[in-house]
């Protein structure tokens, strides 16, 4: 599910596309940075020139380093030795390919598996680490598998779903692996060789520092991900595999230029910029969040000369010392930089940071002394400009402006739950109706699983037991907790908040024709409606609703157990006598097709202290159940409609209330 981002008027269309492309590449690489760090640490410790051998030699150790040499070997022979080479050749590209495939299939692991298979073809079809190949074949595998699955969605006979799903993924993945071997591997290898030749030419002619003229302004404009993750990280990793280190990892990640700029503001700045600079230094230099200094440059654009000068000086210093890093430093903290530096480069890397900071400080101080204008009050506007360029709220902007999360207009609201298929969909439907009725047609209200949350939304609504988890995934958003999905007073408070932040609102948004027409009855079949449930406890009711889904061929028996697991973590009680049990996010592989069951309990059930009369079981593989859930939410907000359901004596009467009645 796509999340909403917002662009400021006048933003360059080309820059926005590059920015989005860079973010896409970054989302493939950043979740796997831990694997890069693990590879870098193993390399730093165990290769021939690593820390263990270096320290042993210094201490006069004359014995062999057999175990160390085995771990640091680049091969992977029958004796099982060698971990460094296989990690960079297979593990890291496969992780990127899997992540890219999963992203392109809306978080579905099926896309990740096909993406990894396709990536394996590119890996074996080239002699260089296939990071760029993984960034191509992984997303291609996930996207194409999603398109293929859509062709036969809902058309497979019950009982054959697993057969079709497994064989389609295997056949298509195998085909893409061949394409990767024959086409992607050689093409990407040729591109990598050409790019490496360009870098070598710049190094040989002492021109590499000039790259800062492009890289530093690109960082300010949030184009750094496209440059860093798309070019520098893949090329740097290949170079590190060959030479043990690469200067390319420090072209963008060196914290020195930003540190020097902030130090200049701390000593020679004025107003809010001077007051906030010390805190920003901690966030930038220790925390590694470089975007904290971007508003200072946007406030006084001439200061871009300071960070460019610092960047060039840092690169030149690394060239003099022949220093570099073994793996990417992410985030760009001095701690991450030191951790990724090999022993032979520690002095040079440290010197590059110090020199970069010193040059940036001198240039910025000179420019600040020339500027006699007051900057108090300008920093907030520059921070807002930075967020507009970034396309989302900055998680560190409050350190500059003193504001809490969510101080501006709200444009995107996400209702988040554990699995993203039932509770969040129902809550989002209720909240969306209120938001649209208030006239805020430009505010999107969607639902997601917490695992799919990104830090690019303005407001997140979640069950009170899940808010802490949601905040970890989307730290810069405003978070609202609810305990009743149907009639929470928080929904009206959110609408009031929209009036405060966005203005008074407009005319209520009328229901679209698509929303007013009756939906097809395939999702809720007559056979899946029970008007007199036999269960007497909550757990038995979950089993009863789940078995109806299994009987309909929508899910495997294992899915019923997953429904109990989901209930054990957070209650699916919605309010107004309704509960909607469903499986965990991990159990979606047990679902063959989307379906809903409905069981009525005339005497009611105790649902963890709440009274429930209707249980709606959900099994979902896509989004086609969301409109029906929206209709169910509307019904259960209307006491008259609930009364009709309680009086219904036939399944057709139930379907009629839900707008699902079909000819017999």
Buried (B, 14 or more C-beta within 10 A) or exposed (E): EEBBBBBEEEBEEEBBEBBBBBBBBBBBBBBBBEBBBBBBBBBBBBBEBBBBBBEBEEEEEEEEBEEBBBBBBBEBEEEEBBBBBBBBBBBBBBBBBBBBBBBBBBBBBBBBBBBBBBBBBBBBBBEBBBBBBBBBBBBBBBBBBBEBBEEEEEEBEEEEBEEBBEEBBEEBBBBBBEBBBEBBBBBBBEBBEEBBEEBEEBEEEEEBBBBBEBBBBBBBBBBBBBBBBBBBBBBBBBBBBEEBBBBBBBBBBBBBBBBBBBBBBBEBBBEBBBBBBEBBBEBBBEBBBBBBBBBBBBBBEEBBBBBBBBBBBBBBBBBEBEBBBBBBBBBBBBBBBBBBBBEBBBEBBBBBBBBBBBBBBBBBBEBBEEBEEEBBEBBBEBBBBBBBBBBBBBBBBBBBBEEEBBBBBBBBBBBBBBBBBBBBBBBBBBBBBBBBEBBBBBBBBBBBBBBBBBBBBBBBBBBEEBBEBBBEBBEBBBBBBBEBBBBBEBBEEBBEBBEEBBEEBEEEBEEEEEEEEEBEBBBBBBEBBBBEBEBEEBEEBBBBBBBBBBBBBBBBEEBBBBBBEBBEEBBBBBBBBBBBBBBBBBBBBBBBBBBBBBBBBEEEBEBEEBEBBBBBBBBBBBBBBBBBBBBBBBBBBEEEBBEBBEEBEEBBBBBBBBBBBEEE
